[in-house]
Amino acid sequence: MDEKRKNQIKQDKLPSKDDLIVDYIKDQLEEKMQASAMDINLFCKDGTVHMYGMVDVLSEKKMAESIAKNIDGVRKIENKITIAMDSNITDTHMKKEITESFMTDRDADRIRGVGIHVEDGVANLVGSVHTLEDAHIAMKVASESRGIKDVVNNIKIDSLNIHDDAVINSKVTQALSTTDISYPDISHHVDHGRVVLSGHVNNRQEMELAKEIAMGIEGVRKVINRLKIRRD
């Protein structure tokens, strides 16, 4: 073999695991966020993904992190993406926009009892809702407003302490059994309203769905997701 060919083989390296993770994340960002992903940059070292750049709203920052978390091999996320700020948007404007969004959202009836205070771009959500899932809906809606840098959840769940742990546990079992999730492989127990999910599911979509189902049960104050993806 000639020397030139030897050098070429030596220099041609297969992509590392970190390189592949970056490629997978970029593909998913472009597919799911489209133009919003243009100003997001990232690199990966030993499974830790570092994200930086700029997006228009907080929900896009959270979405980018969620996409990265769902890639196999990612161990940790360092999310340093910043929110584009417009000096013309004041706390008053942000509060008004969130209030209007709460009233027009498709789940408006579920978040009707939520109030908002905004200070220095941080939205503090107060009031009460019926389930933990409702509180998360309110947080998501608030994070989609321009100028919001962070959302603090101080919403109370008005169904807490109404149902005992045994009733909640039974309702989780019933709710899981009505889906396509392989629920017999999912274990769960409830301790003072805290639902702990464990066992195995087929993919990350089932993992997230199981968590959402538990969050929608009355009396649940927190969901701890210890589910693992089944490996063939």
C-alpha positions as CSV (number, residue, x, y, z in Angstrom):
1,M,0.0,0.0,0.0
2,D,1.4,3.4,-0.9
3,E,2.2,5.9,1.8
4,K,-0.5,8.4,0.7
5,R,-3.2,5.7,1.1
6,K,-1.8,4.7,4.5
7,N,-2.0,8.3,5.8
8,Q,-5.5,8.7,4.5
9,I,-6.7,5.6,6.4
10,K,-5.0,6.8,9.5
11,Q,-6.6,10.2,9.4
12,D,-10.1,8.9,8.5
13,K,-11.7,8.3,11.9
14,L,-15.1,6.9,12.7
15,P,-17.4,9.4,14.5
16,S,-17.2,9.1,18.3
17,K,-20.3,8.4,20.4
18,D,-20.4,12.1,21.4
19,D,-20.3,13.0,17.7
20,L,-23.3,10.7,17.0
21,I,-25.2,12.2,19.9
22,V,-24.8,15.7,18.5
23,D,-25.9,14.6,15.1
24,Y,-29.0,12.9,16.4
25,I,-29.9,15.9,18.6
26,K,-29.5,18.3,15.6
27,D,-31.6,16.2,13.4
28,Q,-34.4,16.1,16.0
29,L,-34.2,19.8,16.7
30,E,-34.5,20.6,13.0
31,E,-37.4,18.2,12.6
32,K,-39.4,19.2,15.7
33,M,-38.5,22.9,16.1
34,Q,-37.7,23.8,12.5
35,A,-36.8,27.5,12.2
36,S,-36.6,27.9,16.0
37,A,-33.6,25.5,16.0
38,M,-31.5,27.7,13.7
39,D,-29.8,29.6,16.5
40,I,-29.3,26.7,18.9
41,N,-25.7,25.3,19.1
42,L,-24.4,22.3,21.1
43,F,-21.5,20.0,21.7
44,C,-21.2,16.8,23.7
45,K,-18.4,15.5,25.9
46,D,-18.6,12.1,27.7
47,G,-22.4,12.1,27.3
48,T,-22.9,15.6,28.7
49,V,-24.6,17.9,26.2
50,H,-23.9,21.6,26.4
51,M,-26.5,23.7,24.7
52,Y,-26.2,27.4,24.0
53,G,-27.5,30.0,21.6
54,M,-30.8,32.0,21.6
55,V,-34.6,31.3,21.2
56,D,-37.6,33.5,21.3
57,V,-39.5,32.1,24.3
58,L,-38.8,29.9,27.3
59,S,-41.0,27.0,26.0
60,E,-38.5,26.6,23.1
61,K,-35.6,26.4,25.5
62,K,-37.4,23.8,27.5
63,M,-38.4,21.9,24.3
64,A,-34.8,21.8,23.1
65,E,-33.7,20.3,26.4
66,S,-36.5,17.8,26.3
67,I,-35.5,16.7,22.8
68,A,-31.9,16.3,23.8
69,K,-32.8,14.2,26.9
70,N,-34.6,11.7,24.7
71,I,-31.5,10.8,22.8
72,D,-29.9,7.5,23.8
73,G,-26.5,8.1,25.4
74,V,-27.2,11.5,26.9
75,R,-26.2,11.5,30.5
76,K,-26.7,15.2,31.4
77,I,-27.8,18.5,29.9
78,E,-26.1,21.8,30.5
79,N,-28.7,24.2,29.1
80,K,-27.3,27.7,28.6
81,I,-29.7,28.8,25.9
82,T,-30.8,32.4,26.4
83,I,-34.2,34.0,25.8
84,A,-34.3,36.9,23.3
85,M,-35.3,40.0,25.2
86,D,-37.1,43.0,23.8
87,S,-36.8,46.1,26.0
88,N,-40.3,47.2,24.8
89,I,-41.8,44.2,26.6
90,T,-42.4,45.0,30.2
91,D,-43.6,42.9,33.1
92,T,-47.0,44.3,32.7
93,H,-47.1,43.3,29.0
94,M,-46.0,39.8,30.0
95,K,-48.6,39.4,32.6
96,K,-51.3,40.6,30.2
97,E,-50.2,38.2,27.5
98,I,-50.2,35.2,29.9
99,T,-53.6,36.2,31.3
100,E,-55.0,36.3,27.8
101,S,-53.4,33.0,26.9
102,F,-54.9,31.4,30.0
103,M,-58.4,32.5,28.9
104,T,-58.0,31.4,25.2
105,D,-56.0,28.2,25.7
106,R,-57.9,24.9,24.8
107,D,-57.5,23.9,28.4
108,A,-58.7,27.2,29.8
109,D,-61.3,25.5,32.0
110,R,-58.6,23.5,33.7
111,I,-56.4,26.5,34.6
112,R,-59.2,29.1,35.4
113,G,-58.1,29.3,39.1
114,V,-54.5,30.3,38.3
115,G,-53.2,33.8,38.9
116,I,-50.0,35.4,37.7
117,H,-47.4,37.8,39.1
118,V,-44.5,38.8,36.9
119,E,-41.3,40.5,38.2
120,D,-38.1,41.0,36.2
121,G,-39.4,38.5,33.6
122,V,-40.1,35.7,36.1
123,A,-43.7,34.5,36.1
124,N,-44.9,33.4,39.6
125,L,-48.0,31.2,39.2
126,V,-50.4,31.1,42.2
127,G,-54.0,30.0,42.9
128,S,-55.3,26.4,42.6
129,V,-56.1,23.7,40.1
130,H,-57.6,20.2,40.4
131,T,-54.6,18.0,39.4
132,L,-50.9,18.1,39.1
133,E,-51.3,17.9,35.3
134,D,-53.4,21.1,35.3
135,A,-50.5,22.9,37.1
136,H,-48.1,21.7,34.4
137,I,-50.4,22.9,31.7
138,A,-50.5,26.4,33.3
139,M,-46.7,26.4,33.4
140,K,-46.4,25.4,29.8
141,V,-48.8,28.2,28.7
142,A,-46.9,30.8,30.7
143,S,-43.6,29.7,29.2
144,E,-44.8,30.4,25.7
145,S,-45.2,34.1,26.4
146,R,-42.6,36.5,25.0
147,G,-40.0,37.9,27.5
148,I,-40.6,35.2,30.2
149,K,-37.2,34.0,31.5
150,D,-38.5,31.5,34.1
151,V,-41.8,30.2,35.5
152,V,-42.2,29.5,39.3
153,N,-44.9,27.1,40.3
154,N,-46.7,28.0,43.5
155,I,-50.0,26.6,42.4
156,K,-51.9,24.5,45.0
157,I,-53.6,21.3,44.1
158,D,-57.1,21.5,45.6
159,S,-57.6,17.7,45.4
160,L,-54.8,17.0,47.8
161,N,-55.7,15.0,50.9
162,I,-59.1,14.2,49.5
163,H,-58.2,10.7,48.3
164,D,-56.1,8.3,50.4
165,D,-53.0,6.6,48.9
166,A,-54.8,3.3,48.3
167,V,-57.5,5.0,46.2
168,I,-54.9,7.0,44.2
169,N,-52.9,3.8,43.6
170,S,-56.0,2.0,42.3
171,K,-56.9,4.9,40.0
172,V,-53.3,4.9,38.5
173,T,-53.7,1.2,37.8
174,Q,-57.0,1.7,36.1
175,A,-55.8,4.7,34.0
176,L,-52.7,2.8,32.8
177,S,-54.8,-0.2,31.9
178,T,-56.9,1.8,29.4
179,T,-53.8,2.7,27.2
180,D,-51.6,0.8,24.8
181,I,-48.7,0.9,27.3
182,S,-47.4,-2.5,28.5
183,Y,-48.8,-1.6,31.9
184,P,-48.3,-5.1,33.5
185,D,-44.6,-4.4,33.5
186,I,-45.0,-1.1,35.3
187,S,-45.0,-1.0,39.1
188,H,-46.1,1.9,41.2
189,H,-46.8,2.8,44.8
190,V,-48.1,5.9,46.5
191,D,-46.8,7.6,49.6
192,H,-48.7,10.7,50.9
193,G,-49.7,11.6,47.3
194,R,-46.3,10.9,45.8
195,V,-46.5,8.4,43.0
196,V,-43.4,6.4,42.2
197,L,-43.3,4.6,38.9
198,S,-40.9,1.8,38.2
199,G,-40.5,-1.2,35.9
200,H,-40.0,-1.2,32.1
201,V,-41.6,0.3,29.0
202,N,-40.9,-0.1,25.3
203,N,-39.7,3.5,24.6
204,R,-39.5,7.1,25.9
205,Q,-42.9,7.9,24.5
206,E,-44.5,5.3,26.8
207,M,-42.3,6.6,29.7
208,E,-43.7,10.1,29.3
209,L,-47.2,8.9,28.7
210,A,-47.2,6.9,32.0
211,K,-45.9,10.0,33.8
212,E,-48.6,12.2,32.3
213,I,-51.3,9.7,33.2
214,A,-50.2,9.6,36.9
215,M,-50.1,13.4,36.9
216,G,-53.7,13.5,35.8
217,I,-55.0,11.5,38.8
218,E,-56.8,13.4,41.5
219,G,-54.8,13.7,44.8
220,V,-51.4,13.2,43.2
221,R,-49.0,15.9,44.4
222,K,-45.8,14.6,42.7
223,V,-44.7,11.9,40.3
224,I,-41.3,10.3,40.5
225,N,-40.4,8.5,37.2
226,R,-38.0,5.6,37.7
227,L,-39.2,3.7,34.6
228,K,-36.5,2.2,32.3
229,I,-36.7,1.4,28.6
230,R,-36.7,-2.3,27.9
231,R,-33.6,-3.4,25.9
232,D,-33.8,-6.2,23.4
